[in-house]
Amino acid sequence: MECRVTFAVQSSGRGNDDAAYYRRMGLTGNLPRLRHLLDHDTPDAVVSVRLHGALETLLHGVPAFHL
């Protein structure tokens, strides 16, 4: 069984800057947008701390775990 973890940016405006948060946590590099990931590299499930990230995921038919 294989498990892949991908960090994605759901929000980047109006004080909700996921990329800045990831940089503070030590993650660098270009991070994909959640919408792009859902459209082009569909994950088996998404863990999201943002309500809109969880809702967007569910609307794409992917199970979401909202923290």
Secondary structure, DSSP 4 states (H G I P E B T S, - for coil): --------BS-EETTEEHHHHHHHTT--S---BHHHHHHHS--S-EEESSHHHHHHHHHTT--EEE-
